[in-house]
Amino acid sequence: MGIRQLRCPECGADTNMGLPRDSTVQGISTTEPPEPDADGRKIRPVACPNDHEFYVTFTF
């Protein structure tokens, strides 16, 4: 597991998230995207230090 630093799309605050080492972030959204239809693709909710929730889509 590696730690990735992401930017909150609402306020720009740096936010850390643990992701598998070989993963690739596909997108960041303030609204929950539909469930992925591909194997190896996941969506996880994350909250920044200012309590803004956003969603990260990634492949692994």
QUIMO-V959858 format. One record per run of one state. SS is the DSSP state (@ for helix, = for strand, . for the rest). FROM is the first residue (numbers start at 1). LEN is the number of residues. If there is no record, write none. Layout:
ss->[SS,SS]
from->[FROM,FROM]
len->[LEN,LEN]
This chain:
ss->[.,=,.,=,.,=,.,=,.,=,.]
from->[1,2,8,14,20,24,30,41,48,53,60]
len->[1,6,6,6,4,6,11,7,5,7,1]
